Amino acid sequence: MNICPAPTLKVGEKLHGFHVLRIEQIPDVRVTAYELEHERTGAKVLHLHCDDRENLYSIGFRTPPKDSTGVAHILEHSVLAGS
């Protein structure tokens, strides 16, 4: 049974300075997805609402390199301790 949580927001609504741009249900993973954009900064958020008790978050940001040496990529891994 693939049941997504019912949407709790509507497109066009504002919540804590974020505008709701899009809402889409994804039955294959039982998720209701919300795409939001922060009014002042333009930061984008993708919130995946599901009935699972486990929680996770991730923050991504652009780090465009000035050249193709790979230094920016190496620094990302060093600073964020990622692999």
PDB file of N, CA, C and O in Angstrom:
ATOM      1  N   MET A   1       0.839  -1.176   0.000  1.00  0.00           N
ATOM      2  CA  MET A   1       0.000   0.000   0.000  1.00  0.00           C
ATOM      3  C   MET A   1       0.890   1.247   0.000  1.00  0.00           C
ATOM      4  O   MET A   1       1.643   1.461   0.950  1.00  0.00           O
ATOM      5  N   ASN A   2       0.818   2.055  -1.029  1.00  0.00           N
ATOM      6  CA  ASN A   2       1.647   3.260  -1.163  1.00  0.00           C
ATOM      7  C   ASN A   2       0.806   4.499  -0.895  1.00  0.00           C
ATOM      8  O   ASN A   2       0.235   5.082  -1.817  1.00  0.00           O
ATOM      9  N   ILE A   3       0.732   4.897   0.367  1.00  0.00           N
ATOM     10  CA  ILE A   3      -0.063   6.063   0.734  1.00  0.00           C
ATOM     11  C   ILE A   3       0.865   7.178   1.192  1.00  0.00           C
ATOM     12  O   ILE A   3       1.673   6.997   2.103  1.00  0.00           O
ATOM     13  N   CYS A   4       0.738   8.328   0.551  1.00  0.00           N
ATOM     14  CA  CYS A   4       1.532   9.502   0.911  1.00  0.00           C
ATOM     15  C   CYS A   4       0.789  10.306   1.970  1.00  0.00           C
ATOM     16  O   CYS A   4      -0.442  10.316   1.992  1.00  0.00           O
ATOM     17  N   PRO A   5       1.539  10.992   2.860  1.00  0.00           N
ATOM     18  CA  PRO A   5       0.863  11.879   3.809  1.00  0.00           C
ATOM     19  C   PRO A   5       0.096  12.974   3.063  1.00  0.00           C
ATOM     20  O   PRO A   5       0.542  13.458   2.023  1.00  0.00           O
ATOM     21  N   ALA A   6      -1.044  13.349   3.598  1.00  0.00           N
ATOM     22  CA  ALA A   6      -1.833  14.421   2.983  1.00  0.00           C
ATOM     23  C   ALA A   6      -1.063  15.734   3.082  1.00  0.00           C
ATOM     24  O   ALA A   6      -0.461  16.009   4.120  1.00  0.00           O
ATOM     25  N   PRO A   7      -1.067  16.547   2.035  1.00  0.00           N
ATOM     26  CA  PRO A   7      -0.387  17.850   2.096  1.00  0.00           C
ATOM     27  C   PRO A   7      -0.970  18.721   3.211  1.00  0.00           C
ATOM     28  O   PRO A   7      -2.184  18.779   3.409  1.00  0.00           O
ATOM     29  N   THR A   8      -0.080  19.389   3.924  1.00  0.00           N
ATOM     30  CA  THR A   8      -0.519  20.278   5.006  1.00  0.00           C
ATOM     31  C   THR A   8      -0.365  21.740   4.619  1.00  0.00           C
ATOM     32  O   THR A   8      -0.804  22.623   5.356  1.00  0.00           O
ATOM     33  N   LEU A   9       0.252  22.009   3.472  1.00  0.00           N
ATOM     34  CA  LEU A   9       0.427  23.359   2.946  1.00  0.00           C
ATOM     35  C   LEU A   9      -0.169  23.416   1.546  1.00  0.00           C
ATOM     36  O   LEU A   9      -0.497  22.389   0.952  1.00  0.00           O
ATOM     37  N   LYS A  10      -0.301  24.633   1.033  1.00  0.00           N
ATOM     38  CA  LYS A  10      -0.781  24.823  -0.332  1.00  0.00           C
ATOM     39  C   LYS A  10       0.233  25.655  -1.112  1.00  0.00           C
ATOM     40  O   LYS A  10       0.937  26.484  -0.536  1.00  0.00           O
ATOM     41  N   VAL A  11       0.304  25.432  -2.420  1.00  0.00           N
ATOM     42  CA  VAL A  11       1.180  26.229  -3.272  1.00  0.00           C
ATOM     43  C   VAL A  11       0.787  27.695  -3.120  1.00  0.00           C
ATOM     44  O   VAL A  11      -0.393  28.045  -3.156  1.00  0.00           O
ATOM     45  N   GLY A  12       1.802  28.548  -2.951  1.00  0.00           N
ATOM     46  CA  GLY A  12       1.566  29.974  -2.778  1.00  0.00           C
ATOM     47  C   GLY A  12       1.568  30.422  -1.326  1.00  0.00           C
ATOM     48  O   GLY A  12       1.700  31.613  -1.047  1.00  0.00           O
ATOM     49  N   GLU A  13       1.422  29.481  -0.395  1.00  0.00           N
ATOM     50  CA  GLU A  13       1.450  29.842   1.027  1.00  0.00           C
ATOM     51  C   GLU A  13       2.853  30.260   1.445  1.00  0.00           C
ATOM     52  O   GLU A  13       3.840  29.909   0.799  1.00  0.00           O
ATOM     53  N   LYS A  14       2.924  31.026   2.552  1.00  0.00           N
ATOM     54  CA  LYS A  14       4.207  31.408   3.146  1.00  0.00           C
ATOM     55  C   LYS A  14       4.301  30.782   4.528  1.00  0.00           C
ATOM     56  O   LYS A  14       3.321  30.737   5.271  1.00  0.00           O
ATOM     57  N   LEU A  15       5.505  30.295   4.865  1.00  0.00           N
ATOM     58  CA  LEU A  15       5.757  29.697   6.166  1.00  0.00           C
ATOM     59  C   LEU A  15       7.151  30.087   6.623  1.00  0.00           C
ATOM     60  O   LEU A  15       8.137  29.680   6.009  1.00  0.00           O
ATOM     61  N   HIS A  16       7.249  30.860   7.681  1.00  0.00           N
ATOM     62  CA  HIS A  16       8.540  31.292   8.254  1.00  0.00           C
ATOM     63  C   HIS A  16       9.445  31.929   7.200  1.00  0.00           C
ATOM     64  O   HIS A  16      10.652  31.686   7.201  1.00  0.00           O
ATOM     65  N   GLY A  17       8.887  32.730   6.313  1.00  0.00           N
ATOM     66  CA  GLY A  17       9.676  33.417   5.298  1.00  0.00           C
ATOM     67  C   GLY A  17       9.924  32.596   4.044  1.00  0.00           C
ATOM     68  O   GLY A  17      10.626  33.056   3.144  1.00  0.00           O
ATOM     69  N   PHE A  18       9.371  31.404   3.961  1.00  0.00           N
ATOM     70  CA  PHE A  18       9.513  30.546   2.783  1.00  0.00           C
ATOM     71  C   PHE A  18       8.204  30.537   1.997  1.00  0.00           C
ATOM     72  O   PHE A  18       7.121  30.475   2.578  1.00  0.00           O
ATOM     73  N   HIS A  19       8.317  30.599   0.682  1.00  0.00           N
ATOM     74  CA  HIS A  19       7.163  30.480  -0.213  1.00  0.00           C
ATOM     75  C   HIS A  19       7.089  29.036  -0.683  1.00  0.00           C
ATOM     76  O   HIS A  19       8.101  28.457  -1.078  1.00  0.00           O
ATOM     77  N   VAL A  20       5.900  28.454  -0.643  1.00  0.00           N
ATOM     78  CA  VAL A  20       5.690  27.102  -1.156  1.00  0.00           C
ATOM     79  C   VAL A  20       5.536  27.204  -2.666  1.00  0.00           C
ATOM     80  O   VAL A  20       4.575  27.792  -3.161  1.00  0.00           O
ATOM     81  N   LEU A  21       6.490  26.626  -3.400  1.00  0.00           N
ATOM     82  CA  LEU A  21       6.486  26.697  -4.862  1.00  0.00           C
ATOM     83  C   LEU A  21       5.761  25.525  -5.514  1.00  0.00           C
ATOM     84  O   LEU A  21       5.070  25.686  -6.520  1.00  0.00           O
ATOM     85  N   ARG A  22       5.934  24.335  -4.919  1.00  0.00           N
ATOM     86  CA  ARG A  22       5.381  23.137  -5.559  1.00  0.00           C
ATOM     87  C   ARG A  22       5.173  22.059  -4.510  1.00  0.00           C
ATOM     88  O   ARG A  22       5.941  21.957  -3.553  1.00  0.00           O
ATOM     89  N   ILE A  23       4.146  21.266  -4.689  1.00  0.00           N
ATOM     90  CA  ILE A  23       3.873  20.116  -3.830  1.00  0.00           C
ATOM     91  C   ILE A  23       3.601  18.934  -4.749  1.00  0.00           C
ATOM     92  O   ILE A  23       2.814  19.028  -5.691  1.00  0.00           O
ATOM     93  N   GLU A  24       4.263  17.825  -4.460  1.00  0.00           N
ATOM     94  CA  GLU A  24       4.067  16.639  -5.304  1.00  0.00           C
ATOM     95  C   GLU A  24       4.119  15.386  -4.441  1.00  0.00           C
ATOM     96  O   GLU A  24       5.013  15.226  -3.610  1.00  0.00           O
ATOM     97  N   GLN A  25       3.162  14.513  -4.646  1.00  0.00           N
ATOM     98  CA  GLN A  25       3.170  13.239  -3.934  1.00  0.00           C
ATOM     99  C   GLN A  25       3.919  12.205  -4.766  1.00  0.00           C
ATOM    100  O   GLN A  25       3.758  12.128  -5.984  1.00  0.00           O
ATOM    101  N   ILE A  26       4.745  11.408  -4.079  1.00  0.00           N
ATOM    102  CA  ILE A  26       5.554  10.383  -4.735  1.00  0.00           C
ATOM    103  C   ILE A  26       5.183   9.039  -4.096  1.00  0.00           C
ATOM    104  O   ILE A  26       5.805   8.616  -3.121  1.00  0.00           O
ATOM    105  N   PRO A  27       4.172   8.376  -4.652  1.00  0.00           N
ATOM    106  CA  PRO A  27       3.664   7.142  -4.049  1.00  0.00           C
ATOM    107  C   PRO A  27       4.690   6.014  -3.944  1.00  0.00           C
ATOM    108  O   PRO A  27       4.622   5.213  -3.012  1.00  0.00           O
ATOM    109  N   ASP A  28       5.635   5.934  -4.878  1.00  0.00           N
ATOM    110  CA  ASP A  28       6.619   4.845  -4.849  1.00  0.00           C
ATOM    111  C   ASP A  28       7.412   4.806  -3.547  1.00  0.00           C
ATOM    112  O   ASP A  28       7.837   3.736  -3.111  1.00  0.00           O
ATOM    113  N   VAL A  29       7.614   5.964  -2.926  1.00  0.00           N
ATOM    114  CA  VAL A  29       8.360   6.022  -1.662  1.00  0.00           C
ATOM    115  C   VAL A  29       7.501   6.589  -0.533  1.00  0.00           C
ATOM    116  O   VAL A  29       8.026   6.918   0.532  1.00  0.00           O
ATOM    117  N   ARG A  30       6.197   6.709  -0.748  1.00  0.00           N
ATOM    118  CA  ARG A  30       5.234   7.185   0.252  1.00  0.00           C
ATOM    119  C   ARG A  30       5.638   8.526   0.851  1.00  0.00           C
ATOM    120  O   ARG A  30       5.708   8.678   2.071  1.00  0.00           O
ATOM    121  N   VAL A  31       5.904   9.499  -0.022  1.00  0.00           N
ATOM    122  CA  VAL A  31       6.397  10.814   0.377  1.00  0.00           C
ATOM    123  C   VAL A  31       5.555  11.907  -0.272  1.00  0.00           C
ATOM    124  O   VAL A  31       5.108  11.774  -1.411  1.00  0.00           O
ATOM    125  N   THR A  32       5.350  12.983   0.472  1.00  0.00           N
ATOM    126  CA  THR A  32       4.806  14.204  -0.090  1.00  0.00           C
ATOM    127  C   THR A  32       5.948  15.211  -0.098  1.00  0.00           C
ATOM    128  O   THR A  32       6.476  15.559   0.959  1.00  0.00           O
ATOM    129  N   ALA A  33       6.334  15.681  -1.278  1.00  0.00           N
ATOM    130  CA  ALA A  33       7.488  16.575  -1.432  1.00  0.00           C
ATOM    131  C   ALA A  33       7.019  18.017  -1.544  1.00  0.00           C
ATOM    132  O   ALA A  33       6.063  18.328  -2.255  1.00  0.00           O
ATOM    133  N   TYR A  34       7.717  18.886  -0.825  1.00  0.00           N
ATOM    134  CA  TYR A  34       7.442  20.325  -0.862  1.00  0.00           C
ATOM    135  C   TYR A  34       8.691  21.042  -1.358  1.00  0.00           C
ATOM    136  O   TYR A  34       9.777  20.846  -0.814  1.00  0.00           O
ATOM    137  N   GLU A  35       8.546  21.865  -2.379  1.00  0.00           N
ATOM    138  CA  GLU A  35       9.639  22.725  -2.832  1.00  0.00           C
ATOM    139  C   GLU A  35       9.337  24.130  -2.331  1.00  0.00           C
ATOM    140  O   GLU A  35       8.279  24.690  -2.618  1.00  0.00           O
ATOM    141  N   LEU A  36      10.288  24.698  -1.571  1.00  0.00           N
ATOM    142  CA  LEU A  36      10.101  26.024  -0.974  1.00  0.00           C
ATOM    143  C   LEU A  36      11.282  26.920  -1.320  1.00  0.00           C
ATOM    144  O   LEU A  36      12.376  26.440  -1.616  1.00  0.00           O
ATOM    145  N   GLU A  37      11.046  28.225  -1.277  1.00  0.00           N
ATOM    146  CA  GLU A  37      12.118  29.191  -1.521  1.00  0.00           C
ATOM    147  C   GLU A  37      12.028  30.287  -0.463  1.00  0.00           C
ATOM    148  O   GLU A  37      10.957  30.835  -0.205  1.00  0.00           O
ATOM    149  N   HIS A  38      13.187  30.598   0.150  1.00  0.00           N
ATOM    150  CA  HIS A  38      13.228  31.630   1.180  1.00  0.00           C
ATOM    151  C   HIS A  38      13.097  33.000   0.540  1.00  0.00           C
ATOM    152  O   HIS A  38      13.783  33.317  -0.432  1.00  0.00           O
ATOM    153  N   GLU A  39      12.213  33.802   1.095  1.00  0.00           N
ATOM    154  CA  GLU A  39      11.869  35.100   0.523  1.00  0.00           C
ATOM    155  C   GLU A  39      13.081  36.032   0.427  1.00  0.00           C
ATOM    156  O   GLU A  39      13.314  36.616  -0.631  1.00  0.00           O
ATOM    157  N   ARG A  40      13.848  36.183   1.490  1.00  0.00           N
ATOM    158  CA  ARG A  40      14.944  37.159   1.509  1.00  0.00           C
ATOM    159  C   ARG A  40      16.225  36.664   0.851  1.00  0.00           C
ATOM    160  O   ARG A  40      16.900  37.430   0.163  1.00  0.00           O
ATOM    161  N   THR A  41      16.572  35.379   1.053  1.00  0.00           N
ATOM    162  CA  THR A  41      17.871  34.892   0.578  1.00  0.00           C
ATOM    163  C   THR A  41      17.808  34.131  -0.736  1.00  0.00           C
ATOM    164  O   THR A  41      18.824  33.981  -1.414  1.00  0.00           O
ATOM    165  N   GLY A  42      16.615  33.645  -1.104  1.00  0.00           N
ATOM    166  CA  GLY A  42      16.498  32.836  -2.315  1.00  0.00           C
ATOM    167  C   GLY A  42      16.911  31.386  -2.098  1.00  0.00           C
ATOM    168  O   GLY A  42      16.937  30.603  -3.047  1.00  0.00           O
ATOM    169  N   ALA A  43      17.239  31.015  -0.844  1.00  0.00           N
ATOM    170  CA  ALA A  43      17.625  29.628  -0.548  1.00  0.00           C
ATOM    171  C   ALA A  43      16.462  28.699  -0.887  1.00  0.00           C
ATOM    172  O   ALA A  43      15.303  29.011  -0.616  1.00  0.00           O
ATOM    173  N   LYS A  44      16.786  27.562  -1.479  1.00  0.00           N
ATOM    174  CA  LYS A  44      15.768  26.584  -1.863  1.00  0.00           C
ATOM    175  C   LYS A  44      15.784  25.418  -0.881  1.00  0.00           C
ATOM    176  O   LYS A  44      16.842  25.003  -0.407  1.00  0.00           O
ATOM    177  N   VAL A  45      14.600  24.899  -0.584  1.00  0.00           N
ATOM    178  CA  VAL A  45      14.448  23.772   0.336  1.00  0.00           C
ATOM    179  C   VAL A  45      13.569  22.731  -0.325  1.00  0.00           C
ATOM    180  O   VAL A  45      12.546  23.056  -0.928  1.00  0.00           O
ATOM    181  N   LEU A  46      13.973  21.482  -0.207  1.00  0.00           N
ATOM    182  CA  LEU A  46      13.143  20.359  -0.633  1.00  0.00           C
ATOM    183  C   LEU A  46      12.851  19.559   0.624  1.00  0.00           C
ATOM    184  O   LEU A  46      13.745  18.930   1.190  1.00  0.00           O
ATOM    185  N   HIS A  47      11.602  19.583   1.058  1.00  0.00           N
ATOM    186  CA  HIS A  47      11.188  18.861   2.262  1.00  0.00           C
ATOM    187  C   HIS A  47      10.427  17.624   1.832  1.00  0.00           C
ATOM    188  O   HIS A  47       9.454  17.721   1.084  1.00  0.00           O
ATOM    189  N   LEU A  48      10.858  16.461   2.297  1.00  0.00           N
ATOM    190  CA  LEU A  48      10.192  15.203   1.994  1.00  0.00           C
ATOM    191  C   LEU A  48       9.446  14.755   3.240  1.00  0.00           C
ATOM    192  O   LEU A  48      10.060  14.318   4.212  1.00  0.00           O
ATOM    193  N   HIS A  49       8.137  14.862   3.213  1.00  0.00           N
ATOM    194  CA  HIS A  49       7.303  14.523   4.360  1.00  0.00           C
ATOM    195  C   HIS A  49       6.839  13.087   4.222  1.00  0.00           C
ATOM    196  O   HIS A  49       6.234  12.711   3.219  1.00  0.00           O
ATOM    197  N   CYS A  50       7.133  12.274   5.255  1.00  0.00           N
ATOM    198  CA  CYS A  50       6.660  10.893   5.258  1.00  0.00           C
ATOM    199  C   CYS A  50       6.277  10.517   6.682  1.00  0.00           C
ATOM    200  O   CYS A  50       6.527  11.279   7.616  1.00  0.00           O
ATOM    201  N   ASP A  51       5.683   9.369   6.848  1.00  0.00           N
ATOM    202  CA  ASP A  51       5.224   8.922   8.165  1.00  0.00           C
ATOM    203  C   ASP A  51       6.283   8.109   8.909  1.00  0.00           C
ATOM    204  O   ASP A  51       5.959   7.439   9.889  1.00  0.00           O
ATOM    205  N   ASP A  52       7.517   8.152   8.473  1.00  0.00           N
ATOM    206  CA  ASP A  52       8.616   7.442   9.122  1.00  0.00           C
ATOM    207  C   ASP A  52       9.100   8.250  10.323  1.00  0.00           C
ATOM    208  O   ASP A  52       9.185   9.475  10.237  1.00  0.00           O
ATOM    209  N   ARG A  53       9.414   7.603  11.426  1.00  0.00           N
ATOM    210  CA  ARG A  53       9.882   8.302  12.633  1.00  0.00           C
ATOM    211  C   ARG A  53      11.338   8.740  12.530  1.00  0.00           C
ATOM    212  O   ARG A  53      11.767   9.617  13.280  1.00  0.00           O
ATOM    213  N   GLU A  54      12.106   8.150  11.619  1.00  0.00           N
ATOM    214  CA  GLU A  54      13.504   8.533  11.439  1.00  0.00           C
ATOM    215  C   GLU A  54      13.581   9.914  10.798  1.00  0.00           C
ATOM    216  O   GLU A  54      12.724  10.269   9.988  1.00  0.00           O
ATOM    217  N   ASN A  55      14.601  10.696  11.153  1.00  0.00           N
ATOM    218  CA  ASN A  55      14.777  12.039  10.611  1.00  0.00           C
ATOM    219  C   ASN A  55      16.164  12.180  10.005  1.00  0.00           C
ATOM    220  O   ASN A  55      17.118  11.546  10.456  1.00  0.00           O
ATOM    221  N   LEU A  56      16.266  13.008   8.988  1.00  0.00           N
ATOM    222  CA  LEU A  56      17.535  13.254   8.314  1.00  0.00           C
ATOM    223  C   LEU A  56      17.464  14.631   7.679  1.00  0.00           C
ATOM    224  O   LEU A  56      16.398  15.064   7.243  1.00  0.00           O
ATOM    225  N   TYR A  57      18.588  15.314   7.625  1.00  0.00           N
ATOM    226  CA  TYR A  57      18.632  16.560   6.877  1.00  0.00           C
ATOM    227  C   TYR A  57      19.983  16.659   6.177  1.00  0.00           C
ATOM    228  O   TYR A  57      20.957  16.017   6.568  1.00  0.00           O
ATOM    229  N   SER A  58      20.011  17.462   5.154  1.00  0.00           N
ATOM    230  CA  SER A  58      21.229  17.676   4.388  1.00  0.00           C
ATOM    231  C   SER A  58      21.214  19.113   3.882  1.00  0.00           C
ATOM    232  O   SER A  58      20.169  19.641   3.504  1.00  0.00           O
ATOM    233  N   ILE A  59      22.379  19.731   3.881  1.00  0.00           N
ATOM    234  CA  ILE A  59      22.505  21.084   3.358  1.00  0.00           C
ATOM    235  C   ILE A  59      23.507  21.038   2.209  1.00  0.00           C
ATOM    236  O   ILE A  59      24.623  20.543   2.365  1.00  0.00           O
ATOM    237  N   GLY A  60      23.105  21.548   1.079  1.00  0.00           N
ATOM    238  CA  GLY A  60      23.991  21.593  -0.082  1.00  0.00           C
ATOM    239  C   GLY A  60      24.178  23.036  -0.521  1.00  0.00           C
ATOM    240  O   GLY A  60      23.263  23.852  -0.411  1.00  0.00           O
ATOM    241  N   PHE A  61      25.350  23.339  -1.009  1.00  0.00           N
ATOM    242  CA  PHE A  61      25.607  24.697  -1.485  1.00  0.00           C
ATOM    243  C   PHE A  61      26.566  24.651  -2.650  1.00  0.00           C
ATOM    244  O   PHE A  61      27.421  23.770  -2.749  1.00  0.00           O
ATOM    245  N   ARG A  62      26.404  25.618  -3.527  1.00  0.00           N
ATOM    246  CA  ARG A  62      27.246  25.692  -4.721  1.00  0.00           C
ATOM    247  C   ARG A  62      28.637  26.180  -4.348  1.00  0.00           C
ATOM    248  O   ARG A  62      28.791  27.097  -3.541  1.00  0.00           O
ATOM    249  N   THR A  63      29.634  25.563  -4.936  1.00  0.00           N
ATOM    250  CA  THR A  63      31.022  26.013  -4.772  1.00  0.00           C
ATOM    251  C   THR A  63      31.688  25.997  -6.144  1.00  0.00           C
ATOM    252  O   THR A  63      32.534  25.148  -6.422  1.00  0.00           O
ATOM    253  N   PRO A  64      31.299  26.943  -6.996  1.00  0.00           N
ATOM    254  CA  PRO A  64      31.864  26.939  -8.352  1.00  0.00           C
ATOM    255  C   PRO A  64      33.366  27.230  -8.321  1.00  0.00           C
ATOM    256  O   PRO A  64      33.793  28.205  -7.703  1.00  0.00           O
ATOM    257  N   PRO A  65      34.171  26.391  -8.984  1.00  0.00           N
ATOM    258  CA  PRO A  65      35.621  26.596  -9.000  1.00  0.00           C
ATOM    259  C   PRO A  65      36.028  27.709  -9.965  1.00  0.00           C
ATOM    260  O   PRO A  65      35.321  28.010 -10.927  1.00  0.00           O
ATOM    261  N   LYS A  66      37.180  28.309  -9.685  1.00  0.00           N
ATOM    262  CA  LYS A  66      37.720  29.349 -10.567  1.00  0.00           C
ATOM    263  C   LYS A  66      38.471  28.737 -11.738  1.00  0.00           C
ATOM    264  O   LYS A  66      38.644  29.375 -12.777  1.00  0.00           O
ATOM    265  N   ASP A  67      38.919  27.485 -11.564  1.00  0.00           N
ATOM    266  CA  ASP A  67      39.655  26.805 -12.627  1.00  0.00           C
ATOM    267  C   ASP A  67      39.391  25.301 -12.521  1.00  0.00           C
ATOM    268  O   ASP A  67      38.554  24.884 -11.721  1.00  0.00           O
ATOM    269  N   SER A  68      40.072  24.499 -13.294  1.00  0.00           N
ATOM    270  CA  SER A  68      39.813  23.055 -13.308  1.00  0.00           C
ATOM    271  C   SER A  68      40.901  22.252 -12.599  1.00  0.00           C
ATOM    272  O   SER A  68      41.143  21.099 -12.956  1.00  0.00           O
ATOM    273  N   THR A  69      41.559  22.841 -11.602  1.00  0.00           N
ATOM    274  CA  THR A  69      42.632  22.125 -10.886  1.00  0.00           C
ATOM    275  C   THR A  69      42.099  21.123  -9.874  1.00  0.00           C
ATOM    276  O   THR A  69      42.828  20.218  -9.468  1.00  0.00           O
ATOM    277  N   GLY A  70      40.839  21.263  -9.455  1.00  0.00           N
ATOM    278  CA  GLY A  70      40.267  20.349  -8.471  1.00  0.00           C
ATOM    279  C   GLY A  70      40.435  20.803  -7.034  1.00  0.00           C
ATOM    280  O   GLY A  70      40.000  20.108  -6.116  1.00  0.00           O
ATOM    281  N   VAL A  71      41.057  21.954  -6.818  1.00  0.00           N
ATOM    282  CA  VAL A  71      41.313  22.440  -5.463  1.00  0.00           C
ATOM    283  C   VAL A  71      39.997  22.644  -4.702  1.00  0.00           C
ATOM    284  O   VAL A  71      39.905  22.262  -3.536  1.00  0.00           O
ATOM    285  N   ALA A  72      38.995  23.227  -5.326  1.00  0.00           N
ATOM    286  CA  ALA A  72      37.718  23.465  -4.644  1.00  0.00           C
ATOM    287  C   ALA A  72      37.099  22.151  -4.178  1.00  0.00           C
ATOM    288  O   ALA A  72      36.556  22.078  -3.076  1.00  0.00           O
ATOM    289  N   HIS A  73      37.177  21.125  -5.002  1.00  0.00           N
ATOM    290  CA  HIS A  73      36.621  19.820  -4.657  1.00  0.00           C
ATOM    291  C   HIS A  73      37.384  19.202  -3.485  1.00  0.00           C
ATOM    292  O   HIS A  73      36.771  18.634  -2.580  1.00  0.00           O
ATOM    293  N   ILE A  74      38.689  19.305  -3.493  1.00  0.00           N
ATOM    294  CA  ILE A  74      39.512  18.780  -2.400  1.00  0.00           C
ATOM    295  C   ILE A  74      39.184  19.512  -1.099  1.00  0.00           C
ATOM    296  O   ILE A  74      39.074  18.882  -0.047  1.00  0.00           O
ATOM    297  N   LEU A  75      39.029  20.834  -1.161  1.00  0.00           N
ATOM    298  CA  LEU A  75      38.684  21.604   0.034  1.00  0.00           C
ATOM    299  C   LEU A  75      37.311  21.210   0.575  1.00  0.00           C
ATOM    300  O   LEU A  75      37.128  21.119   1.789  1.00  0.00           O
ATOM    301  N   GLU A  76      36.351  20.975  -0.313  1.00  0.00           N
ATOM    302  CA  GLU A  76      35.028  20.544   0.135  1.00  0.00           C
ATOM    303  C   GLU A  76      35.141  19.293   0.972  1.00  0.00           C
ATOM    304  O   GLU A  76      34.560  19.214   2.054  1.00  0.00           O
ATOM    305  N   HIS A  77      35.877  18.318   0.489  1.00  0.00           N
ATOM    306  CA  HIS A  77      36.013  17.051   1.214  1.00  0.00           C
ATOM    307  C   HIS A  77      36.784  17.248   2.516  1.00  0.00           C
ATOM    308  O   HIS A  77      36.464  16.620   3.525  1.00  0.00           O
ATOM    309  N   SER A  78      37.777  18.099   2.501  1.00  0.00           N
ATOM    310  CA  SER A  78      38.571  18.345   3.706  1.00  0.00           C
ATOM    311  C   SER A  78      37.742  19.047   4.785  1.00  0.00           C
ATOM    312  O   SER A  78      37.757  18.643   5.948  1.00  0.00           O
ATOM    313  N   VAL A  79      37.027  20.092   4.394  1.00  0.00           N
ATOM    314  CA  VAL A  79      36.257  20.893   5.350  1.00  0.00           C
ATOM    315  C   VAL A  79      35.034  20.128   5.850  1.00  0.00           C
ATOM    316  O   VAL A  79      34.723  20.164   7.040  1.00  0.00           O
ATOM    317  N   LEU A  80      34.347  19.443   4.956  1.00  0.00           N
ATOM    318  CA  LEU A  80      33.106  18.765   5.330  1.00  0.00           C
ATOM    319  C   LEU A  80      33.340  17.319   5.793  1.00  0.00           C
ATOM    320  O   LEU A  80      32.395  16.621   6.159  1.00  0.00           O
ATOM    321  N   ALA A  81      34.590  16.881   5.775  1.00  0.00           N
ATOM    322  CA  ALA A  81      34.949  15.527   6.208  1.00  0.00           C
ATOM    323  C   ALA A  81      34.110  14.472   5.480  1.00  0.00           C
ATOM    324  O   ALA A  81      33.707  13.468   6.067  1.00  0.00           O
ATOM    325  N   GLY A  82      33.859  14.718   4.215  1.00  0.00           N
ATOM    326  CA  GLY A  82      33.069  13.786   3.416  1.00  0.00           C
ATOM    327  C   GLY A  82      33.949  12.936   2.515  1.00  0.00           C
ATOM    328  O   GLY A  82      35.115  13.251   2.276  1.00  0.00           O
ATOM    329  N   SER A  83      33.379  11.877   2.033  1.00  0.00           N
ATOM    330  CA  SER A  83      34.152  11.029   1.123  1.00  0.00           C
ATOM    331  C   SER A  83      33.512  11.029  -0.249  1.00  0.00           C
ATOM    332  O   SER A  83      34.012  10.373  -1.163  1.00  0.00           O
TER     333      SER A  83
END
